[in-house]
Amino acid sequence: MVTLTFIDSSGTEFPVVVPEGTTVMEAAILHEVPSIVGFCGGMCACGTCHCYPAGDAARALPAPDENENDTLRHVLDRRADSRLGCQIRLDETLSGLVINLPARQRSL
């Protein structure tokens, strides 16, 4: 099992535990975390799972591929640490990952 904590723009924390192999987007939807929608179902096409991974575990993430970067070009509030939750598949090396959520997605 992998533990992660979502933090929305108001500072509210949503700790979750999910099986390895789950994506960050799937974890958020499964636990009804606001601000992550995943309209495209995890196909890296819509950007509604845009997030900012943080904490020590974030250093274990591979760099975004070309497809993810293409989609990230269209999200609001992109930062250097922006990622798509549908492209982050969780394993034990990512346990403890913190996922900060963009303010503009708060109303989704």
N, C-alpha and C positions, 0 to 999 in steps of 0.2 A: 504494500500500500504506500501511497505517496501523499504527503501532507503539503498543502499550499494555502496561502492566505491572499484573498482578494481584498483590496482596499479601494473604496470608491473615493470620489473627489471631496467628499465631506469628511473623510477620515474613518468612516464606518468599516469595520473589518468583518470579513466573511471567511472564517477558517473552514476548510473542507479536507476530506480524506477520500481518495479515489484509487482504484486499482491501476497498476502500471499499464501503460499502453493507452490510457485515456488522454485526450488532448485537453489543453487549458480551456478551450471553448466548450467542449463536452462537459468538463467538470463544472463550469459556471452554469450551464443550462441545467444539468442534473440537480444542482443545489440551489437553483433559482436565484443566482446572484444577479442583481440588476446591473445594467450597463453592458452586458455581453448578450448579443442576440443570435448571431450566426445565421442571418437570413439565407445565405447560400448553402447552408448545411455542411460547411467545412471544406468547400471547394476552392478556397483562396480567391474568391471573386468579388466579395462585397465590402469587406473592411469593417463589418459591424462586430467583429471580435477584436478590434484594435486594443492593444494594451501595452503597458510598460513593465516588463519583468525587472525585478530588482532583488537585492540581497545577494548573499554569497553564492547561492545556487544558480543565479542568473549567469554567472561566469562559465557554467558548464554548457550553456546553450550553443548550438552551432549557429553560424551566421545565416541570415535569411538568404534563400536562393533567389534567382532572378524573377521567378513567378511571384513570390511574396513581395519582393521589392517593387514590382510593377503595381501590385494592388496597394501597397503602402503609399505610393505616390499620390493617391487620390483621397487618403484619409485626412480628416481635420486634426489639427494639433499634433502633427508628426514631430517626433523628436529623434535624436540619435539612437535611443534605446527602444523605439517603437517596434512592435512585433504584432503578428496576427496570432491570436490564441489557437486558431485551427491548425496552425503549422508547428505548434510546440507539443510534441508527444512526450508524456511524462514517464520517467523511469526513476529508480531509486536515487540516481545521482542528482535529481532535481527536487528531492524531498526538502521542504523548507522554503521553496520558491515563494517569493512575494510578487503579486501581480497588482500593480497600480492601474486604475481605470481612468480614462480621460473624462474630464468634466462634461464635454459636449455629448457624451454617450449616456450620461446619467438619466436622461429623460426617455431613452429608448424603451 
